[in-house]
Amino acid sequence: MSETILVVDDEEAIAEFIEINLKRAGFAVVKAFSGTEAVESVTQHNPALVVLDLMLPDMDGFLVCKTIRSLSQVPIIMLTARGEDADKVSGLKLGADDYMVKPFNPQELVERVHAILRRFSSGRRVEEEKIFVGDLCIDPMARKVWKDREAIDLTPKEYGILIFFVRNPGQIFSREEVRNRVWGHEFIEARSVDVHLRRLREKIGDDAPEANYRYFITVWGQGYKFNPAIPIKNKPRDGKI
């Protein structure tokens, strides 16, 4: 199966130009034309790599990179028409894996995609490992969750909330912060976060009186946090839960 690359650029002609060259190299391509679409596409399509333009209509690439990185360890190549070193440093600090300045040679982009994917697949990045927390097993590559070896059917947003909190244990986040990190700039009422979180807690058994673990803690007047007392372990992928 071809690996999927997410191309994020608000200029359709450039996105199609990149798509053509990536498809010639054997990749499948998904396109997004805004930061909101980019975050949603990462959740829905689980791409192998993201090619992310810095200048987008709804939010800049730095914020998109930060939001994606809070949800996933997918490799990111940032594209920009600006070549300042400060921009490059900012992008890399936020979690970008590489940086290219427009205009660029499309073959060089393809080669960088290949190089990053080789490095990513041979490394021991967290995204390649299963996450064991309490009685849950999370597979970030497949975006699947099990509780006591039984699969749990989570919506993309429920999964996004869970993985965001798991990767930030003990930190308190308000509804607005959770909304911005998981939904990007997609408009929803902040209290909709409560609804999604309540459904997530029901599915993982966090609300049951006999529950072995209390994953989410409500901090009155501030928001929520993931219980830091629950150990989180990473385990190499071996095909077993």
C-alpha positions, 0 to 999 in steps of 0.5 A: 500500500502506498504511503499517504502524504498530506499536502497543505497549501492554500494555493491550489496550483502549488498543491497540485504541482506537489501532488503530481510529483509525489504521485509520480514517486509512488505516494498517495496524496491528500490535500488541505487548503487551510490549517483547520483542514490540515488538522482534520486531515491528520485525524482522519487520514493518519498520513505518513508525512505532512508537507505544510505551507507556512502561510495559510488563510486561517492560521499560520503554519507555526500554529498548525505545526504546534497543533498537529504535534500535540496530536501526532508525531507524524513527520512535517516538512514546512514550506515557506516563501520566507527564508529567514533563519528565525522562521526556520528555527521557530518551525524546528522548535515546534516540531517540524522535521525539515524546512524548504524555501519556495521556489524549490526543486520538486525532485529535492522535495521528493528526495527529502520526503523519502529521506525523512520516511526512512529515518522515521521508520528506522528510528524509535519515535514514540509514534511507532510504539504502542502506548500502555496507560492503565488498562488502555492500549493505544496504537498511534499508527493505527489510531486504535484503542483497546481496553482490557484487550477489547477494541473501543470505537472512538470518533476522531475527536474522541481519539484526538482528545485522548492522545492529546491528554496522554501526551501531556499528563498532569497539565491542566487545560481549559475547554478553550485550549482543548478545543484549539489543540484538537479542533484547530480553528474549526468553530465549535462551542467550548462546552462541546468539549465537555460533551466529547470528553464525557462520551470518551470517559464513558467509552473507556470506563472512566465514569464507572464506580468500579473503574480501576483507573480515573484517567481524567481529573476535573480541576474546578474553575480551570479545566481538565488534566490527565491523571499523572499518577497513572503510569504511561509506558511505550512498547515496541510494535510487535503486532500484539496488544 
